[in-house]
Amino acid sequence: MDMGIFFSQIPLEIGQMNRGDCFILDCGKDIYVYMGPESRRIERLQAVVVANQIRDEDHAGGSRVHVIDESATEYTEKFFEELGGGGPNDVPSASPSDDDAEFEKTQGLTVELSKISDADGSLSVEKVGGKPLTQDMLGTGDVYLLETGSAVIYVWVGRGSSKAEKLLAMNLAVKYIQEKGYPKSTKVERIVEGGEPAVFKQYFKTWREPEDTIGLGRVYSKRQIT
């Protein structure tokens, strides 16, 4: 994946979209790629790459990817039906706040990985690092929290973590959100080691799958990262 562009999870509503970005709607068997008429060519190409990764890595290749743009409108009606209503004319125009450079200044710097626990009964948060993140920062015996500057916080649970940690992972994340004073609308997504979705792995500079010998459900919106 091009580390110059990443996708973040957003609320499932048309008001969260804009005509200057690309959006992916993951419906399980069908994955829709909406290409805003004002989006750039590189963003459109990357959106298809990410959609294909979601299909292959999250759905074992069993989903169909449908592209929606000015020339491909076959699945437009179904896309907006799954989205909850509306149509192409209801998608807001891109505003200055949607600008990639502006996003990078305000939110793109908040990618941060922390190890969390409550060994002594109180929430303990140990910062592991910021971008660029690498897979070896995740220890199989621990639970981690990944902040990405979006409306979703990821909780990664290592296979070797204790039974108590596995059970309390979500509670720890909610407690963290409360102590940080984040909006109540902030969502928490639990991820188990070995089952990482493509949208999670994109935040890591390197990611090696178990079968590799060398090298390296939801709506997603394109954003910029360096």
Backbone bond lengths (Angstrom), bond angles and torsions (degrees), N, CA, C in turn:
res aa  C-N    CA-C-N  psi(-1)  N-CA   C-N-CA  omega(-1)  CA-C   N-CA-C  phi
1 M - - - 1.459 - - 1.521 110.99 -
2 D 1.291 117.26 137.89 1.464 122.47 177.11 1.516 108.64 -64.11
3 M 1.364 117.07 117.00 1.448 119.99 -177.88 1.524 112.48 -74.58
4 G 1.346 118.14 4.63 1.453 120.65 175.36 1.513 112.13 -86.60
5 I 1.344 117.53 -12.22 1.453 121.91 -178.06 1.517 108.84 -137.13
6 F 1.339 117.59 135.07 1.450 119.09 173.29 1.512 109.75 -138.24
7 F 1.317 115.27 166.51 1.460 121.70 -177.71 1.517 109.70 -116.14
8 S 1.321 116.83 140.40 1.462 121.46 178.17 1.519 109.73 -124.29
9 Q 1.327 115.52 150.42 1.456 120.27 -178.65 1.525 110.15 -77.62
10 I 1.331 116.82 137.95 1.462 121.95 -177.91 1.528 109.43 -132.19
11 P 1.340 118.02 164.37 1.470 121.05 177.28 1.517 111.97 -58.76
12 L 1.324 116.25 148.23 1.456 122.80 -176.52 1.526 110.21 -83.52
13 E 1.334 116.66 78.07 1.464 121.34 178.79 1.520 109.92 -158.66
14 I 1.313 114.70 146.76 1.458 120.62 -174.27 1.524 112.73 -64.02
15 G 1.333 116.74 -27.52 1.458 120.45 -179.75 1.515 113.33 -66.60
16 Q 1.338 117.46 -16.03 1.460 121.41 178.94 1.532 111.84 -85.64
17 M 1.335 115.90 -8.25 1.458 120.47 -178.75 1.522 111.49 -91.57
18 N 1.316 116.40 169.69 1.461 121.65 171.16 1.523 108.03 -154.84
19 R 1.318 116.06 162.02 1.465 121.32 -173.01 1.532 113.10 -78.93
20 G 1.323 116.72 -5.45 1.462 119.55 -178.00 1.516 114.54 -99.11
21 D 1.341 117.82 0.22 1.460 121.41 -177.98 1.525 110.76 -125.07
22 C 1.323 116.04 175.54 1.458 122.59 176.03 1.522 108.69 -112.72
23 F 1.319 116.30 146.71 1.461 121.31 -175.83 1.524 110.78 -134.90
24 I 1.324 115.44 143.25 1.455 121.85 178.98 1.520 108.69 -118.32
25 L 1.320 116.34 127.38 1.466 121.97 177.36 1.521 107.99 -111.85
26 D 1.332 115.67 111.74 1.460 121.81 -177.52 1.522 109.23 -94.57
27 C 1.328 116.83 108.30 1.465 122.06 -179.70 1.528 111.87 -108.31
28 G 1.318 115.80 16.48 1.455 119.34 -179.75 1.513 111.98 89.43
29 K 1.320 117.17 -90.88 1.464 120.87 -179.37 1.528 111.74 -71.94
30 D 1.325 116.12 -25.56 1.460 121.01 179.30 1.521 110.13 -125.61
31 I 1.327 115.64 134.84 1.460 122.45 177.68 1.521 107.26 -121.63
32 Y 1.324 116.43 122.03 1.465 121.30 -177.23 1.531 110.13 -105.12
33 V 1.329 116.15 136.16 1.462 122.27 176.56 1.522 107.77 -114.64
34 Y 1.340 116.08 108.14 1.467 120.80 178.65 1.521 108.11 -94.77
35 M 1.319 116.16 120.75 1.459 121.24 -179.68 1.517 109.42 -104.63
36 G 1.321 116.68 108.03 1.449 120.54 179.95 1.520 111.06 -57.36
37 P 1.324 118.57 138.48 1.468 121.45 -178.17 1.519 113.76 -60.89
38 E 1.338 117.18 -18.52 1.465 120.68 179.45 1.530 111.96 -102.19
39 S 1.331 117.09 5.72 1.464 120.35 -178.42 1.524 110.83 -77.83
40 R 1.322 116.01 158.08 1.460 121.54 -178.84 1.528 111.46 -83.29
41 R 1.319 115.96 158.10 1.468 121.11 -178.66 1.525 110.91 -61.04
42 I 1.334 118.08 -41.79 1.468 120.85 -178.14 1.519 110.36 -64.48
43 E 1.345 116.86 -34.04 1.458 120.59 177.92 1.523 110.93 -67.98
44 R 1.322 115.67 -38.74 1.468 120.00 179.32 1.519 111.04 -65.94
45 L 1.316 116.29 -43.60 1.453 120.34 178.94 1.521 110.95 -62.54
46 Q 1.337 115.95 -42.21 1.464 119.67 -178.49 1.521 111.34 -68.91
47 A 1.331 117.16 -33.60 1.459 121.07 178.56 1.524 111.09 -61.01
48 V 1.322 116.20 -41.22 1.470 120.65 178.46 1.523 110.29 -67.01
49 V 1.338 116.82 -39.77 1.465 120.83 178.13 1.529 110.12 -60.39
50 V 1.330 116.44 -45.93 1.466 120.55 -179.03 1.527 110.78 -66.07
51 A 1.323 117.01 -42.05 1.465 120.49 178.63 1.529 110.73 -60.30
52 N 1.316 116.53 -40.46 1.460 120.29 178.03 1.525 111.64 -66.84
53 Q 1.333 116.21 -35.42 1.462 119.81 176.96 1.528 110.97 -66.93
54 I 1.326 116.25 -41.96 1.462 120.32 177.24 1.528 109.78 -61.16
55 R 1.328 116.31 -42.67 1.470 121.16 177.75 1.527 111.31 -59.87
56 D 1.331 116.43 -48.04 1.465 120.73 -173.91 1.525 113.01 -77.66
57 E 1.345 116.72 -40.02 1.452 120.26 -173.06 1.528 113.34 -91.79
58 D 1.329 116.97 -32.79 1.468 119.74 -177.33 1.523 112.88 -96.51
59 H 1.340 116.46 -23.41 1.468 120.08 -176.24 1.529 112.63 -126.82
60 A 1.331 116.02 18.78 1.469 121.69 175.90 1.528 112.63 51.99
61 G 1.319 116.35 33.79 1.460 120.83 177.04 1.515 114.84 75.59
62 G 1.330 116.73 8.52 1.457 119.85 -175.51 1.516 116.16 -90.74
63 S 1.325 117.79 3.38 1.467 121.27 -179.76 1.522 110.98 -101.94
64 R 1.342 115.67 163.14 1.463 121.84 175.29 1.520 108.76 -110.71
65 V 1.318 116.73 134.71 1.465 122.11 -179.92 1.522 109.02 -99.29
66 H 1.336 117.07 124.80 1.458 122.68 179.82 1.526 109.38 -117.15
67 V 1.325 116.45 127.77 1.465 121.69 -179.54 1.523 110.06 -98.88
68 I 1.339 115.68 135.33 1.464 121.55 179.91 1.523 108.60 -124.02
69 D 1.326 116.90 116.40 1.464 121.34 174.19 1.525 108.63 -147.23
70 E 1.333 116.29 -165.38 1.467 119.15 -175.75 1.523 113.09 -61.09
71 S 1.331 116.86 -30.70 1.469 120.18 -176.59 1.527 113.34 -100.19
72 A 1.325 117.43 -20.81 1.467 121.40 -179.54 1.527 108.84 -112.39
73 T 1.326 116.34 99.80 1.468 121.16 -173.53 1.531 113.39 -118.11
74 E 1.328 116.59 7.35 1.471 120.78 -175.64 1.527 112.43 -56.81
75 Y 1.352 116.53 -36.71 1.462 120.28 -174.95 1.528 113.16 -107.10
76 T 1.326 116.44 11.86 1.457 120.62 -177.76 1.528 112.26 -59.10
77 E 1.332 115.92 -49.88 1.465 120.05 -178.02 1.529 111.58 -60.62
78 K 1.324 117.16 -42.75 1.458 121.43 -180.00 1.523 111.14 -65.92
79 F 1.331 116.73 -38.38 1.465 121.36 178.70 1.522 110.78 -58.55
80 F 1.326 116.55 -50.68 1.462 119.70 -177.38 1.527 111.50 -71.78
81 E 1.317 117.03 -27.42 1.463 120.17 175.01 1.531 109.92 -65.04
82 E 1.343 116.10 -44.80 1.465 120.84 178.17 1.531 110.90 -67.26
83 L 1.320 115.84 -30.17 1.457 120.98 -179.53 1.526 111.90 -73.03
84 G 1.338 115.92 -21.62 1.467 119.53 178.94 1.506 114.02 116.65
85 G 1.343 116.70 5.88 1.463 119.49 178.76 1.511 113.49 124.97
86 G 1.325 115.62 171.80 1.456 120.79 -179.54 1.521 111.70 94.95
87 G 1.324 114.70 -170.64 1.449 120.97 -179.04 1.514 110.32 -159.50
88 P 1.318 118.58 -179.16 1.466 121.89 -177.88 1.529 113.85 -53.48
89 N 1.324 117.65 -37.53 1.463 120.57 -178.29 1.527 112.70 -72.27
90 D 1.331 116.64 -13.10 1.467 120.68 -179.84 1.521 112.60 -90.52
91 V 1.326 117.11 -7.59 1.467 120.68 178.51 1.525 108.39 -75.38
92 P 1.336 118.68 122.80 1.470 121.06 -177.90 1.530 112.35 -62.37
93 S 1.323 115.02 150.50 1.461 119.98 174.21 1.520 108.82 -69.13
94 A 1.322 116.58 156.64 1.459 120.91 177.32 1.523 109.02 -67.88
95 S 1.322 116.34 135.43 1.460 121.51 178.57 1.522 109.18 -110.29
96 P 1.351 118.47 168.02 1.468 120.16 178.61 1.520 112.89 -54.57
97 S 1.356 117.05 -30.79 1.460 120.32 -179.28 1.516 111.89 -71.41
98 D 1.345 117.32 -14.83 1.459 121.39 178.32 1.522 112.04 -89.61
99 D 1.324 116.88 -2.44 1.453 121.24 -177.47 1.527 110.63 -63.16
100 D 1.328 116.88 137.48 1.458 121.51 -177.44 1.520 112.39 -58.84
101 A 1.338 117.11 -44.93 1.457 120.73 -177.84 1.521 110.67 -64.34
102 E 1.328 116.46 -39.69 1.461 120.21 179.53 1.519 110.40 -65.74
103 F 1.331 116.61 -40.45 1.462 120.27 178.37 1.519 110.83 -61.37
104 E 1.321 116.11 -42.74 1.456 120.38 -178.55 1.522 110.82 -60.96
105 K 1.348 117.01 -37.66 1.461 120.97 179.94 1.516 111.92 -68.25
106 T 1.343 116.80 -38.70 1.459 120.44 -172.04 1.524 114.51 -91.80
107 Q 1.349 117.83 -43.63 1.454 119.80 -174.86 1.520 114.42 -121.39
108 G 1.304 117.48 -24.37 1.452 120.30 -173.30 1.518 114.43 -65.30
109 L 1.336 117.11 -12.88 1.455 120.10 -178.60 1.516 112.44 -92.21
110 T 1.327 118.84 1.61 1.452 121.41 -172.52 1.527 113.98 -95.93
111 V 1.319 118.79 11.84 1.460 120.64 176.19 1.526 108.04 -67.70
112 E 1.339 115.67 116.96 1.459 119.68 -173.99 1.524 110.49 -149.15
113 L 1.318 116.36 134.20 1.460 122.39 179.12 1.522 109.30 -110.31
114 S 1.335 115.85 130.27 1.465 121.09 -179.67 1.522 110.36 -133.00
115 K 1.330 116.01 148.85 1.472 121.68 174.08 1.521 107.54 -95.39
116 I 1.327 117.19 131.56 1.461 120.57 -177.16 1.520 110.98 -122.31
117 S 1.339 115.39 147.04 1.461 121.14 177.35 1.520 108.31 -160.98
118 D 1.326 116.26 170.20 1.473 120.89 174.47 1.515 108.66 -138.31
119 A 1.335 114.17 48.13 1.470 120.83 -175.89 1.529 113.06 -55.58
120 D 1.327 117.46 -36.60 1.465 120.48 -177.85 1.521 112.27 -104.10
121 G 1.332 116.46 14.56 1.458 119.89 178.43 1.515 113.93 95.21
122 S 1.325 117.12 -12.77 1.458 120.70 178.40 1.526 108.62 -118.11
123 L 1.310 116.23 154.98 1.459 120.91 -177.43 1.518 111.44 -67.12
124 S 1.323 115.91 125.92 1.456 121.99 177.91 1.520 107.94 -115.74
125 V 1.328 116.22 125.14 1.467 121.57 -179.26 1.521 108.90 -123.17
126 E 1.322 116.08 120.75 1.461 121.63 179.90 1.525 109.08 -118.60
127 K 1.327 116.06 113.25 1.460 119.58 -179.98 1.520 110.25 -66.00
128 V 1.321 116.14 129.79 1.462 122.55 179.36 1.524 110.72 -96.19
129 G 1.332 116.17 -40.43 1.455 119.05 178.55 1.514 112.57 167.61
130 G 1.329 115.06 170.18 1.458 121.98 176.94 1.515 108.79 -115.71
131 K 1.326 115.41 -169.71 1.461 118.28 -178.46 1.530 111.03 -68.50
132 P 1.316 117.14 142.55 1.469 126.56 2.99 1.531 111.05 -82.12
133 L 1.325 116.97 134.11 1.448 121.91 177.67 1.526 109.80 -89.85
134 T 1.322 115.92 151.47 1.466 120.66 175.51 1.521 108.41 -127.40
135 Q 1.308 116.50 153.32 1.460 122.08 -174.94 1.524 112.46 -60.46
136 D 1.326 117.47 -32.79 1.459 119.38 -176.77 1.527 112.83 -70.79
137 M 1.332 117.49 -3.15 1.461 120.51 173.71 1.536 111.41 -74.34
138 L 1.321 116.08 -16.97 1.464 121.65 -179.27 1.522 109.24 -93.09
139 G 1.338 116.51 118.05 1.457 121.06 178.82 1.514 110.69 -96.98
140 T 1.312 117.71 131.20 1.459 121.44 -174.52 1.520 113.97 -61.14
141 G 1.326 117.58 -20.05 1.461 120.48 -178.20 1.515 114.30 -92.20
142 D 1.336 117.62 7.68 1.460 120.20 -174.49 1.519 112.85 -131.14
143 V 1.345 114.31 175.73 1.463 122.70 177.28 1.525 107.33 -118.00
144 Y 1.328 116.78 134.36 1.459 121.36 -176.89 1.523 111.66 -125.30
145 L 1.306 114.56 155.28 1.457 121.82 177.77 1.521 108.02 -121.20
146 L 1.333 116.14 128.27 1.460 121.17 -179.85 1.520 110.10 -113.60
147 E 1.334 115.61 116.38 1.469 121.50 174.18 1.517 108.07 -96.87
148 T 1.340 116.17 137.53 1.468 119.82 -176.07 1.518 113.53 -126.56
149 G 1.328 117.48 4.82 1.456 119.29 -178.36 1.507 112.58 81.47
150 S 1.338 117.61 5.46 1.462 121.25 178.83 1.529 109.08 -107.41
151 A 1.327 116.46 -172.15 1.461 121.18 -177.78 1.519 111.92 -83.38
152 V 1.330 116.98 9.75 1.464 121.38 -178.27 1.528 109.66 -127.21
153 I 1.329 115.76 137.07 1.453 122.34 173.08 1.527 107.31 -114.59
154 Y 1.319 116.38 131.98 1.458 120.87 -177.92 1.531 110.52 -98.41
155 V 1.324 115.45 137.66 1.460 121.50 175.01 1.523 107.46 -114.28
156 W 1.319 116.44 114.96 1.459 121.90 -178.80 1.518 108.68 -100.01
157 V 1.329 116.42 124.79 1.460 121.96 -176.45 1.526 109.44 -111.16
158 G 1.333 116.36 115.86 1.460 120.70 179.86 1.523 112.02 -71.52
159 R 1.321 116.35 147.71 1.466 120.90 -179.40 1.522 112.17 -61.19
160 G 1.330 115.82 -31.87 1.457 119.71 -177.22 1.515 114.37 -90.31
161 S 1.326 117.91 4.30 1.468 120.24 178.60 1.522 109.51 -69.12
162 S 1.318 116.33 158.19 1.459 120.33 -176.68 1.528 111.37 -68.90
163 K 1.325 115.76 160.82 1.458 120.82 179.20 1.519 110.44 -59.79
164 A 1.322 115.58 -39.42 1.465 120.25 179.98 1.526 110.81 -64.35
165 E 1.343 116.36 -42.27 1.464 120.16 179.92 1.527 111.08 -64.06
166 K 1.326 116.38 -39.75 1.460 120.48 179.31 1.522 110.90 -63.37
167 L 1.322 116.06 -40.66 1.458 120.66 -179.00 1.524 111.89 -72.04
168 L 1.332 116.16 -33.34 1.465 120.82 -174.41 1.530 113.72 -95.35
169 A 1.334 117.86 -1.46 1.463 121.25 -174.66 1.519 112.39 -53.06
170 M 1.325 117.29 -49.16 1.466 121.01 -177.94 1.522 110.93 -66.18
171 N 1.332 116.48 -40.01 1.470 120.26 178.93 1.526 111.08 -62.60
172 L 1.332 115.61 -38.68 1.460 119.70 178.14 1.521 110.97 -63.51
173 A 1.329 115.93 -40.64 1.461 120.29 179.90 1.523 110.99 -65.19
174 V 1.331 116.66 -43.13 1.463 120.93 178.66 1.535 109.95 -63.00
175 K 1.317 116.04 -41.16 1.467 120.66 178.44 1.522 110.42 -62.83
176 Y 1.317 116.00 -39.42 1.464 121.65 178.32 1.523 110.60 -62.31
177 I 1.318 116.19 -45.55 1.466 121.60 179.47 1.523 110.64 -60.15
178 Q 1.326 116.26 -41.85 1.463 121.04 -179.70 1.529 110.81 -65.96
179 E 1.326 116.66 -43.51 1.462 119.97 -178.43 1.527 111.75 -68.72
180 K 1.322 116.60 -28.98 1.464 121.26 178.16 1.526 111.92 -80.70
181 G 1.331 116.12 -14.52 1.457 119.63 -178.79 1.504 113.01 74.99
182 Y 1.336 117.52 26.28 1.462 121.26 179.12 1.519 110.21 -72.71
183 P 1.339 118.04 157.51 1.468 121.53 179.13 1.528 111.78 -57.27
184 K 1.323 116.67 148.13 1.461 121.02 179.33 1.524 111.25 -64.63
185 S 1.330 116.30 -19.76 1.460 120.72 -179.81 1.531 112.65 -76.90
186 T 1.349 117.23 -8.13 1.455 120.70 179.36 1.527 110.08 -61.35
187 K 1.313 116.57 127.01 1.466 121.07 -177.48 1.524 110.78 -97.16
188 V 1.328 114.60 153.33 1.458 121.44 177.58 1.521 108.38 -119.66
189 E 1.318 116.70 128.44 1.463 121.05 177.98 1.519 109.04 -116.29
190 R 1.315 116.72 122.10 1.463 122.97 -178.55 1.523 109.05 -88.04
191 I 1.333 115.85 130.61 1.460 121.72 -179.43 1.523 108.58 -128.20
192 V 1.317 115.90 129.76 1.459 121.25 179.60 1.526 109.75 -98.43
193 E 1.318 115.78 139.75 1.466 120.74 179.46 1.531 110.98 -51.01
194 G 1.320 115.68 129.05 1.454 121.20 -179.44 1.520 112.98 96.82
195 G 1.339 116.33 -13.41 1.466 120.18 -179.58 1.511 112.04 -120.30
196 E 1.313 117.20 30.93 1.454 122.45 -176.39 1.529 111.49 -69.44
197 P 1.339 117.72 127.36 1.462 119.93 176.94 1.525 110.66 -76.66
198 A 1.326 115.93 162.68 1.460 121.14 -177.75 1.520 112.17 -58.72
199 V 1.333 117.14 -36.56 1.459 120.13 -177.05 1.526 111.51 -67.16
200 F 1.338 117.54 -24.11 1.467 121.53 176.20 1.527 110.42 -80.99
201 K 1.313 116.48 -45.68 1.469 120.77 -175.68 1.520 112.96 -65.91
202 Q 1.338 117.09 -21.82 1.465 119.71 -177.60 1.527 112.49 -64.18
203 Y 1.343 117.54 -20.80 1.466 120.30 -178.14 1.525 112.25 -80.76
204 F 1.336 117.35 -4.72 1.454 121.28 -178.82 1.523 110.37 -106.86
205 K 1.314 114.76 132.31 1.468 120.16 -177.19 1.523 110.42 -62.99
206 T 1.317 116.50 -36.86 1.464 121.18 177.69 1.524 108.77 -127.12
207 W 1.330 115.77 142.51 1.464 119.92 176.15 1.522 108.30 -149.61
208 R 1.304 115.62 120.75 1.460 121.95 -178.10 1.520 109.61 -110.00
209 E 1.327 115.83 124.54 1.459 120.58 178.16 1.523 109.36 -78.80
210 P 1.339 117.26 154.06 1.473 120.59 -178.45 1.522 113.60 -54.03
211 E 1.344 116.95 -33.78 1.458 119.78 -176.93 1.522 112.87 -84.50
212 D 1.338 117.12 -7.97 1.459 120.32 -179.84 1.526 110.25 -72.15
213 T 1.308 116.61 145.47 1.458 120.32 177.53 1.520 111.14 -105.20
214 I 1.348 116.75 -26.39 1.455 120.85 177.13 1.518 108.40 -143.86
215 G 1.388 115.16 160.46 1.455 120.02 173.32 1.522 115.61 71.63
216 L 1.083 99.96 -158.76 1.439 108.53 -174.79 1.609 121.72 -60.94
217 G 21.858 131.23 -153.46 1.452 163.68 63.04 1.488 110.28 -95.10
218 R 1.525 119.24 123.11 1.440 103.18 -150.03 1.528 111.15 154.77
219 V 1.286 118.13 161.02 1.461 122.75 176.06 1.513 106.90 -118.09
220 Y 1.309 117.14 134.74 1.446 120.63 -178.09 1.518 110.96 -124.78
221 S 1.316 116.00 141.08 1.453 122.11 -179.81 1.509 109.50 -119.70
222 K 1.324 116.43 136.99 1.462 121.29 178.09 1.523 110.55 -64.44
223 R 1.336 114.86 136.43 1.459 120.51 173.21 1.528 108.46 -141.86
224 Q 1.324 116.53 168.69 1.459 121.38 -174.43 1.521 110.44 -103.12
225 I 1.327 116.03 140.93 1.457 121.19 177.47 1.524 108.26 -145.35
226 T 1.323 117.32 152.33 1.465 120.95 178.01 1.507 109.38 -128.09
